[in-house]
Amino acid sequence: MRAIPMLFHLASPLWFHLALVRGVNDSMRSQMIRIALLSAVALGLAPFASRGADTNLALVASGTPDLLVAKARAAALAIQRHSWEQGVLSVAFLEQGDDPMVVQMARASLIYQSKDGVPAASGGAPSDPLMAGEAVWRAAQITGDPALGQAVTNMLNYTLKLAPRADDGTIFHTAQAVWSDSFHTSPPFLAAAGHYDEAILQIEGHRKRLWDPDKKLLSHIWDERGQRFQDKKFWGGGQGWAAAGITRVIRALPQNRAADKAKLAGYLRELIDGCLAHQRPSGLFNNVVDDPASFEETDLAQMLAYSIYESVRGGWLPRDYLAAADRMRAAARSKVDADGFVQGVCGAPSFTKPGISAEGQAFFLMMEASAAKLGPRPAP
């Protein structure tokens, strides 16, 4: 009997690898993925295995595994990553309910640490490693690993005490600048760890500087020292980071913080509405949301779809928004190439032209995980 799991263990990666090879027809690929998923489910290794194996069993039993998600996941693991990219990919696995992968990503993040002991400190801005905060916190809870527990302590100490910040407590993304990206760094981590007031303070501080009430969009970068915008443009990626970050904070707040949930939900809905006013016929958005001359990109659509799906599921956004999210999701899925890379995102490393990126892969997985949690719905 011991030989059977071993055969599954050996067969699963082989079948999965073969299934992703170019030139394999869809019927054969589906069967290969089906065998790989059966093997992984048998071992408890498949996505969602730790908190939702029934999802995989139902998927396999139906004979219709989602090949795009499988390919995008494999491509995400293959791509090179900096600090924030390691963090957001960890969040994607957290959203998928894949605790074993969350633990692996968290432990791998311990390789590169800052002088203050903050993990995932490999490139990027000083606050970027905080993007991994919730995943490291969750991994420490799951494992009881003292090294992960110390990493969480170090991250909280940095976030609450050491991180450079403005007079009102708003954490700088880099130097003395506040970026829209940072809605997705410290606030979700602080909320997950129970520091609700500080998480809300960070959202308020960033919004106060970056929000344009007429456009209902966020500018990208505020220079605190010069008291002026360093980049006033309404960058699509920044809207997406903010929408997802606020969504995760709302979700983490306990029921006795109903007033705070409602306030943040109002901020989120305003932002989503501001973006939807500029949605293109394709379902996607321009890189600078209100500038039709800027290139069309995939990131914002994925993050807004994720935020809408989670918000509808959480009850703080009406179901009317699902149609727009479904259009975004269909457009994003059409961008996944034969190797599993989501094309047309604001591309690494310069983020000035369309391409691929680790965060684009993570956003796709987050969107798909959230869509799945809503229950059976027609695939785009």
C-alpha positions in Angstrom: 0.0 0.0 0.0 2.9 2.4 0.7 3.8 2.1 -3.0 0.6 3.8 -4.1 1.2 7.2 -2.5 4.8 7.0 -3.8 3.6 6.5 -7.3 1.2 9.4 -6.9 4.1 11.5 -5.6 6.2 10.7 -8.6 3.5 10.9 -11.2 1.9 14.2 -10.1 4.7 16.6 -11.0 5.5 14.6 -14.2 1.9 14.7 -15.5 1.6 18.4 -14.5 4.9 19.3 -16.2 3.8 17.4 -19.4 0.4 19.1 -19.4 2.0 22.5 -19.6 4.3 21.7 -22.5 3.4 23.6 -25.7 1.8 21.5 -28.5 -0.3 19.3 -26.2 -3.9 19.5 -27.3 -6.6 20.7 -24.9 -8.2 17.2 -24.4 -4.9 15.6 -23.6 -3.8 18.5 -21.4 -7.1 18.3 -19.5 -6.5 14.6 -18.8 -2.9 15.2 -17.7 -3.9 18.0 -15.3 -6.7 15.8 -14.0 -4.2 13.0 -13.2 -1.9 15.6 -11.6 -4.7 17.0 -9.4 -5.8 13.6 -8.4 -2.3 12.8 -7.3 -1.9 16.1 -5.4 -5.3 15.7 -3.7 -4.4 12.2 -2.6 -1.4 13.6 -0.9 -3.0 16.8 0.3 -0.7 18.9 -1.9 -3.1 20.6 -4.2 -4.1 24.2 -4.0 -6.7 24.7 -1.3 -5.8 21.2 0.1 -5.3 22.4 3.7 -8.6 24.2 4.0 -10.7 23.1 1.1 -9.8 19.7 -0.4 -13.4 19.3 -1.4 -12.9 22.1 -3.9 -10.2 20.1 -5.6 -12.1 16.8 -5.4 -15.2 18.4 -7.0 -13.0 20.0 -9.6 -11.3 16.8 -10.5 -14.6 14.8 -10.4 -16.2 17.2 -12.8 -13.4 16.6 -15.3 -13.0 20.3 -15.9 -9.9 21.5 -14.0 -9.1 25.2 -14.6 -6.0 25.0 -16.7 -5.4 28.7 -16.8 -5.2 28.9 -13.0 -2.8 25.9 -12.9 -0.6 27.4 -15.6 -0.6 30.9 -14.0 0.3 29.4 -10.7 3.3 27.5 -12.2 4.4 30.6 -14.0 4.2 32.7 -10.8 6.5 30.3 -9.0 9.0 30.4 -11.9 9.3 34.2 -12.1 12.0 36.1 -10.3 10.9 38.2 -7.3 11.8 41.2 -5.2 10.5 41.9 -1.7 7.0 43.2 -2.5 6.6 40.5 -5.2 7.5 37.7 -2.7 5.0 39.3 -0.4 2.0 39.6 -2.8 2.6 36.1 -4.1 2.5 34.9 -0.5 -0.8 36.7 -0.2 -2.1 35.0 -3.3 -1.4 31.6 -1.8 -3.1 32.8 1.4 -6.2 33.7 -0.6 -6.1 30.3 -2.2 -6.2 28.7 1.2 -2.9 26.9 0.5 -1.4 26.9 4.0 1.6 24.6 3.1 2.7 27.0 0.3 2.2 30.1 2.6 4.5 28.4 5.2 7.1 27.7 2.5 7.0 31.2 1.2 7.3 32.7 4.7 10.2 30.5 5.5 11.9 31.4 2.3 11.4 35.0 3.1 13.7 34.6 6.2 16.7 34.3 3.9 16.9 38.0 3.2 16.3 40.2 6.3 16.9 43.9 7.0 19.1 45.2 9.8 15.9 45.4 11.8 15.1 41.7 11.2 12.3 42.3 8.7 12.0 39.4 6.4 11.7 39.4 2.6 14.0 42.4 2.4 15.3 41.9 -1.1 15.1 45.0 -3.2 12.4 47.6 -3.3 11.4 50.3 -0.9 11.8 50.0 2.9 8.1 49.3 3.4 7.8 46.8 0.6 8.6 43.7 2.8 5.5 44.5 4.9 3.5 43.1 1.9 4.4 39.7 3.2 3.3 40.5 6.8 0.0 38.7 6.9 1.4 35.6 5.3 4.3 35.4 7.7 1.9 36.0 10.6 -0.3 33.2 9.4 2.6 30.9 8.9 3.8 31.5 12.4 0.3 30.7 13.7 0.2 27.5 11.7 3.6 26.2 12.6 4.5 27.6 16.0 8.0 28.1 14.5 10.0 30.4 16.8 11.9 31.9 13.8 8.7 32.9 12.1 7.3 34.2 15.4 10.4 36.4 15.8 10.0 37.6 12.2 6.4 38.7 13.0 7.6 40.5 16.1 10.3 42.2 14.1 7.9 43.3 11.4 5.4 44.7 13.9 8.2 46.5 15.8 9.3 48.1 12.5 5.8 49.0 11.4 4.7 50.4 14.7 7.9 52.1 15.9 10.8 52.2 13.5 9.4 52.9 10.0 10.0 56.5 8.9 6.7 58.4 9.0 5.1 61.8 8.7 4.1 63.8 11.7 0.6 62.3 11.7 2.0 58.8 11.7 1.6 57.9 8.0 4.4 55.6 7.0 6.6 56.7 4.1 7.0 54.3 1.2 10.4 55.5 0.4 12.4 58.6 1.6 9.7 61.1 2.6 7.2 60.0 0.0 3.7 58.5 0.3 2.8 56.1 -2.5 -0.6 54.6 -3.4 1.2 51.2 -3.5 1.5 51.3 0.3 -2.3 50.8 0.9 -1.3 47.1 0.4 1.9 47.1 2.6 1.3 47.8 6.3 -2.5 48.2 6.6 -3.5 44.5 5.8 -0.7 43.2 8.0 -1.6 45.5 10.9 -5.3 44.5 10.6 -4.5 40.8 10.5 -2.4 41.1 13.6 -5.1 42.9 15.5 -3.7 46.5 15.3 -7.0 47.8 13.8 -6.6 51.5 14.8 -3.1 51.7 13.3 -4.3 50.0 10.1 -7.1 52.5 9.7 -4.7 55.4 10.5 -2.5 54.3 7.7 -5.4 54.2 5.2 -6.6 57.6 6.3 -3.1 59.1 6.1 -2.6 57.8 2.6 -6.0 58.8 1.4 -5.8 62.3 2.8 -2.7 62.9 0.6 -3.5 61.0 -2.5 -7.3 61.1 -3.0 -8.8 63.4 -5.7 -12.5 63.9 -4.8 -13.4 65.1 -8.2 -11.8 62.3 -10.2 -12.6 59.7 -7.5 -9.1 58.3 -8.1 -5.8 58.2 -6.2 -2.6 60.0 -7.4 0.5 57.9 -7.3 3.2 59.7 -5.2 3.0 62.6 -2.6 6.3 64.3 -1.6 5.8 65.1 2.1 8.9 67.3 2.4 8.0 69.5 -0.5 4.3 69.3 0.2 3.5 68.6 -3.5 2.8 65.7 -5.8 5.9 63.9 -7.1 3.6 61.9 -9.4 0.0 63.2 -9.7 -1.0 60.8 -12.3 -3.8 58.3 -11.5 -1.7 55.1 -12.1 -3.9 52.1 -12.6 -1.7 49.8 -10.5 -1.9 52.2 -7.6 -5.7 52.1 -7.7 -5.5 48.3 -7.6 -3.1 48.1 -4.7 -5.3 50.5 -2.8 -8.6 48.7 -3.6 -7.2 45.3 -2.6 -5.5 46.7 0.6 -8.7 48.4 1.8 -10.7 45.2 1.0 -8.4 43.1 3.1 -8.5 45.5 6.0 -12.3 45.6 6.0 -12.4 41.8 5.9 -10.0 41.6 8.9 -12.0 44.0 11.1 -14.1 42.3 13.8 -17.9 42.8 13.8 -17.7 45.2 16.7 -15.9 47.6 14.4 -19.0 48.0 12.2 -18.7 51.8 11.9 -15.1 51.5 10.7 -16.1 48.8 8.3 -18.8 51.0 6.8 -16.5 54.0 6.5 -13.8 52.0 4.7 -16.4 50.3 2.5 -17.5 53.8 1.5 -13.9 54.7 0.5 -13.6 51.5 -1.4 -16.9 51.9 -3.3 -15.9 55.5 -4.3 -12.6 54.2 -5.6 -14.2 51.4 -7.6 -16.8 53.8 -9.1 -14.1 56.2 -10.0 -12.2 53.4 -11.9 -15.3 52.0 -13.5 -16.0 55.4 -15.1 -12.9 54.7 -17.2 -13.3 51.0 -18.0 -12.5 50.3 -21.6 -14.7 48.2 -24.0 -12.2 45.3 -23.6 -13.0 45.2 -19.8 -9.5 46.5 -19.0 -8.1 49.9 -18.1 -5.4 52.3 -19.3 -2.2 52.4 -17.3 -3.0 56.0 -16.4 -6.7 55.4 -15.7 -8.0 58.7 -17.2 -5.5 58.9 -20.0 -6.6 57.0 -23.1 -3.2 57.7 -24.7 -1.5 55.5 -22.1 -1.2 51.8 -22.8 -4.0 49.3 -21.9 -2.9 47.0 -19.0 -4.2 44.0 -17.1 -3.3 44.6 -13.4 -6.0 47.0 -12.3 -8.8 44.8 -13.8 -7.5 41.8 -11.8 -7.3 43.7 -8.5 -10.6 45.4 -8.9 -12.3 42.1 -9.8 -10.7 40.6 -6.6 -11.9 43.5 -4.5 -15.4 43.3 -5.9 -15.7 39.6 -5.5 -14.4 39.7 -1.9 -16.7 42.7 -1.1 -19.8 41.1 -2.5 -19.0 37.9 -0.6 -18.4 40.0 2.6 -21.6 41.9 2.2 -20.3 45.5 2.0 -20.8 45.8 -1.8 -24.0 45.0 -3.7 -24.1 42.2 -6.3 -24.7 44.8 -9.0 -21.0 45.1 -9.3 -20.4 41.5 -10.3 -21.1 42.1 -14.0 -18.3 44.6 -14.2 -16.0 42.3 -12.2 -16.8 39.4 -14.5 -15.9 41.5 -17.6 -12.6 42.3 -16.0 -12.0 38.7 -15.1 -12.8 37.5 -18.7 -10.4 40.1 -20.1 -7.6 39.1 -17.7 -8.1 35.4 -18.4 -7.8 36.1 -22.2 -4.3 37.5 -21.5 -2.8 34.3 -20.1 -0.3 32.9 -22.6 0.7 29.3 -23.4 3.3 29.4 -20.6 0.9 30.7 -18.0 2.2 34.3 -17.9 -0.4 37.0 -17.6 0.5 39.3 -20.5 -0.2 43.1 -20.8 0.3 43.9 -17.1 2.4 47.0 -16.2 5.6 45.1 -16.8 8.7 44.5 -14.6 11.3 45.7 -14.1 10.6 49.3 -15.2 6.8 49.3 -14.9 6.6 51.7 -17.8 5.3 49.4 -20.6 3.2 46.3 -20.9 4.8 43.0 -20.1 4.8 40.4 -17.3 5.5 40.6 -13.6 5.3 38.6 -10.4 2.6 40.9 -9.0 0.6 40.4 -12.2 0.7 36.6 -11.6 -0.3 37.1 -8.0 -3.2 39.4 -8.8 -4.5 36.8 -11.3 -4.4 34.1 -8.6 -6.1 36.3 -6.0 -8.8 37.2 -8.5 -9.5 33.6 -9.3 -9.4 32.4 -5.7 -11.9 35.1 -4.8 -14.2 34.2 -7.7 -14.1 30.6 -6.6 -15.2 31.5 -3.1 -18.3 33.0 -4.4 -19.5 29.6 -5.4 -20.4 28.0 -8.7 -20.7 30.6 -11.4 -20.2 30.4 -15.2 -16.6 30.8 -16.2 -15.9 33.8 -18.3 
